[in-house]
Amino acid sequence: MQAGGGNVEPQPSSVTKIVTPVIRIALGGVFLFSCAGKITDPAAFATIVANYQIFPPMLVSTTAVIFPWIEAVCGLALVIGRFEKGAALLVILMMVVFTGLILYNGYRGLNIACGCFSLSSNAPSNIAVNTLRNLLILMAGAWVLFFPKSQQLTPSQ
């Protein structure tokens, strides 16, 4: 306890101060890279969304148009360091949903392209690799969400 009765918060290590912005910017870059093709070719992405056999046909196009922009906003927020906690939370939620969809389609025997970084609907999918990649992205999102912003630290800390 401090003399004024407040709690003393642990200070992040110098490694955390360096690693956190690197993870944040890299994670944002991954999402900006991922959304670029989807934004420029929503029809190709709509084919991949339809292959998941989750959404009713009337929602496939809407999902294919709106979702990449959510990825873009999250990526941009992470790269520039504004609203990154909210973006990290959305990234975590997306990874939970995407991983669930990949595993669910594997359970159903559907080996479809995930649409993560390629718009080729015929690309073979590797459920284990996609799941591992998503879990790594989820962990990066959790790091950004739970570790303090390096910009908020004063030089005396």
Phi and psi in degrees as GROMACS dihedral restraints (atoms count N, CA, C in turn):
[ dihedral_restraints ]
;  ai    aj    ak    al  type     phi  dphi    fc
    3     4     5     6     1   -81.5    20    10
    4     5     6     7     1   166.5    20    10
    6     7     8     9     1   -59.1    20    10
    7     8     9    10     1   -32.6    20    10
    9    10    11    12     1   -80.1    20    10
   10    11    12    13     1     2.4    20    10
   12    13    14    15     1    91.1    20    10
   13    14    15    16     1    -2.0    20    10
   15    16    17    18     1   -83.5    20    10
   16    17    18    19     1   161.9    20    10
   18    19    20    21     1   -79.2    20    10
   19    20    21    22     1   145.8    20    10
   21    22    23    24     1   -92.3    20    10
   22    23    24    25     1   121.5    20    10
   24    25    26    27     1   -88.2    20    10
   25    26    27    28     1   139.1    20    10
   27    28    29    30     1   -65.0    20    10
   28    29    30    31     1   142.0    20    10
   30    31    32    33     1   -91.8    20    10
   31    32    33    34     1   140.3    20    10
   33    34    35    36     1   -68.2    20    10
   34    35    36    37     1   149.5    20    10
   36    37    38    39     1   -71.5    20    10
   37    38    39    40     1   166.7    20    10
   39    40    41    42     1   -65.3    20    10
   40    41    42    43     1   -30.1    20    10
   42    43    44    45     1   -65.8    20    10
   43    44    45    46     1   -43.8    20    10
   45    46    47    48     1   -62.5    20    10
   46    47    48    49     1   -38.8    20    10
   48    49    50    51     1   -62.4    20    10
   49    50    51    52     1   -30.1    20    10
   51    52    53    54     1   -88.1    20    10
   52    53    54    55     1   -44.4    20    10
   54    55    56    57     1   -69.3    20    10
   55    56    57    58     1   -39.1    20    10
   57    58    59    60     1   -59.3    20    10
   58    59    60    61     1   -49.2    20    10
   60    61    62    63     1   -66.6    20    10
   61    62    63    64     1   -31.5    20    10
   63    64    65    66     1   -64.9    20    10
   64    65    66    67     1   -46.2    20    10
   66    67    68    69     1   -63.0    20    10
   67    68    69    70     1   -43.7    20    10
   69    70    71    72     1   -59.5    20    10
   70    71    72    73     1   -48.1    20    10
   72    73    74    75     1   -68.8    20    10
   73    74    75    76     1   -41.5    20    10
   75    76    77    78     1   -62.9    20    10
   76    77    78    79     1   -43.0    20    10
   78    79    80    81     1   -62.5    20    10
   79    80    81    82     1   -43.9    20    10
   81    82    83    84     1   -60.3    20    10
   82    83    84    85     1   -41.4    20    10
   84    85    86    87     1   -62.0    20    10
   85    86    87    88     1   -39.5    20    10
   87    88    89    90     1   -60.4    20    10
   88    89    90    91     1   -44.3    20    10
   90    91    92    93     1   -71.5    20    10
   91    92    93    94     1   -35.7    20    10
   93    94    95    96     1   -66.6    20    10
   94    95    96    97     1   -40.9    20    10
   96    97    98    99     1   -64.1    20    10
   97    98    99   100     1   -43.5    20    10
   99   100   101   102     1   -63.8    20    10
  100   101   102   103     1   -37.7    20    10
  102   103   104   105     1   -82.3    20    10
  103   104   105   106     1   -20.3    20    10
  105   106   107   108     1   -56.5    20    10
  106   107   108   109     1   -51.6    20    10
  108   109   110   111     1   -66.6    20    10
  109   110   111   112     1   -36.2    20    10
  111   112   113   114     1   -66.3    20    10
  112   113   114   115     1   -37.0    20    10
  114   115   116   117     1   -70.3    20    10
  115   116   117   118     1   -40.4    20    10
  117   118   119   120     1   -78.5    20    10
  118   119   120   121     1   -21.2    20    10
  120   121   122   123     1  -138.0    20    10
  121   122   123   124     1    71.6    20    10
  123   124   125   126     1   -64.2    20    10
  124   125   126   127     1   -26.4    20    10
  126   127   128   129     1   -65.6    20    10
  127   128   129   130     1   -42.7    20    10
  129   130   131   132     1   -65.0    20    10
  130   131   132   133     1   -40.3    20    10
  132   133   134   135     1   -68.0    20    10
  133   134   135   136     1   -35.0    20    10
  135   136   137   138     1   -61.3    20    10
  136   137   138   139     1   -35.7    20    10
  138   139   140   141     1   -62.3    20    10
  139   140   141   142     1   -43.1    20    10
  141   142   143   144     1   -66.2    20    10
  142   143   144   145     1   -43.5    20    10
  144   145   146   147     1   -59.5    20    10
  145   146   147   148     1   -42.4    20    10
  147   148   149   150     1   -63.9    20    10
  148   149   150   151     1   -35.2    20    10
  150   151   152   153     1   -63.5    20    10
  151   152   153   154     1   -24.1    20    10
  153   154   155   156     1   -66.8    20    10
  154   155   156   157     1   -21.6    20    10
  156   157   158   159     1    55.8    20    10
  157   158   159   160     1    42.3    20    10
  159   160   161   162     1  -112.1    20    10
  160   161   162   163     1   -47.4    20    10
  162   163   164   165     1   -88.4    20    10
  163   164   165   166     1   147.0    20    10
  165   166   167   168     1   -65.3    20    10
  166   167   168   169     1   150.0    20    10
  168   169   170   171     1   -50.9    20    10
  169   170   171   172     1   -34.6    20    10
  171   172   173   174     1   -70.4    20    10
  172   173   174   175     1   -17.7    20    10
  174   175   176   177     1   -97.4    20    10
  175   176   177   178     1   -10.9    20    10
  177   178   179   180     1   -61.9    20    10
  178   179   180   181     1   -50.9    20    10
  180   181   182   183     1   -64.2    20    10
  181   182   183   184     1   -41.7    20    10
  183   184   185   186     1   -60.9    20    10
  184   185   186   187     1   -44.9    20    10
  186   187   188   189     1   -62.3    20    10
  187   188   189   190     1   -43.3    20    10
  189   190   191   192     1   -66.4    20    10
  190   191   192   193     1   -25.6    20    10
  192   193   194   195     1   -88.0    20    10
  193   194   195   196     1   -43.8    20    10
  195   196   197   198     1   -79.1    20    10
  196   197   198   199     1   -43.1    20    10
  198   199   200   201     1   -57.4    20    10
  199   200   201   202     1   -45.6    20    10
  201   202   203   204     1   -60.6    20    10
  202   203   204   205     1   -29.0    20    10
  204   205   206   207     1   -72.1    20    10
  205   206   207   208     1   -31.1    20    10
  207   208   209   210     1   -65.4    20    10
  208   209   210   211     1   -43.1    20    10
  210   211   212   213     1   -60.2    20    10
  211   212   213   214     1   -42.3    20    10
  213   214   215   216     1   -63.6    20    10
  214   215   216   217     1   -44.6    20    10
  216   217   218   219     1   -63.5    20    10
  217   218   219   220     1   -43.6    20    10
  219   220   221   222     1   -61.8    20    10
  220   221   222   223     1   -46.9    20    10
  222   223   224   225     1   -59.7    20    10
  223   224   225   226     1   -45.2    20    10
  225   226   227   228     1   -64.7    20    10
  226   227   228   229     1   -43.5    20    10
  228   229   230   231     1   -60.0    20    10
  229   230   231   232     1   -40.9    20    10
  231   232   233   234     1   -68.3    20    10
  232   233   234   235     1   -42.8    20    10
  234   235   236   237     1   -65.7    20    10
  235   236   237   238     1   -44.6    20    10
  237   238   239   240     1   -84.9    20    10
  238   239   240   241     1   -11.6    20    10
  240   241   242   243     1    79.8    20    10
  241   242   243   244     1    26.1    20    10
  243   244   245   246     1  -117.1    20    10
  244   245   246   247     1   134.0    20    10
  246   247   248   249     1    57.3    20    10
  247   248   249   250     1    29.5    20    10
  249   250   251   252     1   -69.1    20    10
  250   251   252   253     1   -27.0    20    10
  252   253   254   255     1   -67.4    20    10
  253   254   255   256     1   -43.2    20    10
  255   256   257   258     1   -65.1    20    10
  256   257   258   259     1   -41.0    20    10
  258   259   260   261     1   -64.0    20    10
  259   260   261   262     1   -41.3    20    10
  261   262   263   264     1   -63.8    20    10
  262   263   264   265     1   -39.6    20    10
  264   265   266   267     1   -62.8    20    10
  265   266   267   268     1   -43.5    20    10
  267   268   269   270     1   -63.0    20    10
  268   269   270   271     1   -39.5    20    10
  270   271   272   273     1   -60.4    20    10
  271   272   273   274     1   -45.3    20    10
  273   274   275   276     1   -60.6    20    10
  274   275   276   277     1   -47.2    20    10
  276   277   278   279     1   -61.3    20    10
  277   278   279   280     1   -43.2    20    10
  279   280   281   282     1   -61.2    20    10
  280   281   282   283     1   -42.2    20    10
  282   283   284   285     1   -66.8    20    10
  283   284   285   286     1   -35.9    20    10
  285   286   287   288     1   -63.0    20    10
  286   287   288   289     1   -46.4    20    10
  288   289   290   291     1   -65.6    20    10
  289   290   291   292     1   -47.5    20    10
  291   292   293   294     1   -61.9    20    10
  292   293   294   295     1   -42.9    20    10
  294   295   296   297     1   -63.9    20    10
  295   296   297   298     1   -42.2    20    10
  297   298   299   300     1   -59.6    20    10
  298   299   300   301     1   -42.1    20    10
  300   301   302   303     1   -65.9    20    10
  301   302   303   304     1   -41.0    20    10
  303   304   305   306     1   -62.7    20    10
  304   305   306   307     1   -47.0    20    10
  306   307   308   309     1   -66.9    20    10
  307   308   309   310     1   -39.3    20    10
  309   310   311   312     1   -63.2    20    10
  310   311   312   313     1   -44.6    20    10
  312   313   314   315     1   -67.1    20    10
  313   314   315   316     1   -34.3    20    10
  315   316   317   318     1   -63.2    20    10
  316   317   318   319     1   -42.2    20    10
  318   319   320   321     1   -60.7    20    10
  319   320   321   322     1   -38.8    20    10
  321   322   323   324     1   -78.6    20    10
  322   323   324   325     1    -4.4    20    10
  324   325   326   327     1    82.9    20    10
  325   326   327   328     1    15.2    20    10
  327   328   329   330     1   -94.6    20    10
  328   329   330   331     1   115.7    20    10
  330   331   332   333     1  -105.1    20    10
  331   332   333   334     1    83.4    20    10
  333   334   335   336     1  -111.3    20    10
  334   335   336   337     1   157.5    20    10
  336   337   338   339     1   -63.3    20    10
  337   338   339   340     1   136.6    20    10
  339   340   341   342     1   -75.9    20    10
  340   341   342   343     1   -24.7    20    10
  342   343   344   345     1    79.5    20    10
  343   344   345   346     1    14.5    20    10
  345   346   347   348     1   -71.4    20    10
  346   347   348   349     1   -53.1    20    10
  348   349   350   351     1  -128.2    20    10
  349   350   351   352     1     1.3    20    10
  351   352   353   354     1  -138.4    20    10
  352   353   354   355     1   145.0    20    10
  354   355   356   357     1  -101.8    20    10
  355   356   357   358     1    11.6    20    10
  357   358   359   360     1   -78.5    20    10
  358   359   360   361     1   111.3    20    10
  360   361   362   363     1   -73.5    20    10
  361   362   363   364     1   -11.3    20    10
  363   364   365   366     1   -96.9    20    10
  364   365   366   367     1    -2.4    20    10
  366   367   368   369     1   -64.3    20    10
  367   368   369   370     1   134.7    20    10
  369   370   371   372     1   -67.3    20    10
  370   371   372   373     1   151.2    20    10
  372   373   374   375     1  -115.3    20    10
  373   374   375   376     1   143.6    20    10
  375   376   377   378     1  -116.3    20    10
  376   377   378   379     1   104.2    20    10
  378   379   380   381     1   -58.4    20    10
  379   380   381   382     1   -43.1    20    10
  381   382   383   384     1   -64.3    20    10
  382   383   384   385     1   -45.2    20    10
  384   385   386   387     1   -66.3    20    10
  385   386   387   388     1   -44.1    20    10
  387   388   389   390     1   -62.7    20    10
  388   389   390   391     1   -40.8    20    10
  390   391   392   393     1   -65.6    20    10
  391   392   393   394     1   -44.8    20    10
  393   394   395   396     1   -62.4    20    10
  394   395   396   397     1   -44.7    20    10
  396   397   398   399     1   -59.5    20    10
  397   398   399   400     1   -45.8    20    10
  399   400   401   402     1   -62.0    20    10
  400   401   402   403     1   -39.1    20    10
  402   403   404   405     1   -66.7    20    10
  403   404   405   406     1   -36.7    20    10
  405   406   407   408     1   -65.6    20    10
  406   407   408   409     1   -42.1    20    10
  408   409   410   411     1   -64.3    20    10
  409   410   411   412     1   -41.2    20    10
  411   412   413   414     1   -60.1    20    10
  412   413   414   415     1   -43.3    20    10
  414   415   416   417     1   -64.9    20    10
  415   416   417   418     1   -38.6    20    10
  417   418   419   420     1   -63.6    20    10
  418   419   420   421     1   -42.1    20    10
  420   421   422   423     1   -61.7    20    10
  421   422   423   424     1   -40.9    20    10
  423   424   425   426     1   -65.6    20    10
  424   425   426   427     1   -38.4    20    10
  426   427   428   429     1   -59.3    20    10
  427   428   429   430     1   -49.8    20    10
  429   430   431   432     1   -62.5    20    10
  430   431   432   433     1   -39.2    20    10
  432   433   434   435     1   -67.8    20    10
  433   434   435   436     1   -41.4    20    10
  435   436   437   438     1   -98.3    20    10
  436   437   438   439     1   -17.2    20    10
  438   439   440   441     1   -94.3    20    10
  439   440   441   442     1   146.7    20    10
  441   442   443   444     1   -65.3    20    10
  442   443   444   445     1   152.8    20    10
  444   445   446   447     1   -67.6    20    10
  445   446   447   448     1   132.5    20    10
  447   448   449   450     1   -68.3    20    10
  448   449   450   451     1   -28.3    20    10
  450   451   452   453     1   -67.1    20    10
  451   452   453   454     1   -23.4    20    10
  453   454   455   456     1   -81.4    20    10
  454   455   456   457     1   -10.5    20    10
  456   457   458   459     1   -83.8    20    10
  457   458   459   460     1   136.0    20    10
  459   460   461   462     1   -86.8    20    10
  460   461   462   463     1   157.8    20    10
  462   463   464   465     1   -57.7    20    10
  463   464   465   466     1   -29.2    20    10
  465   466   467   468     1   -75.5    20    10
  466   467   468   469     1   -10.8    20    10
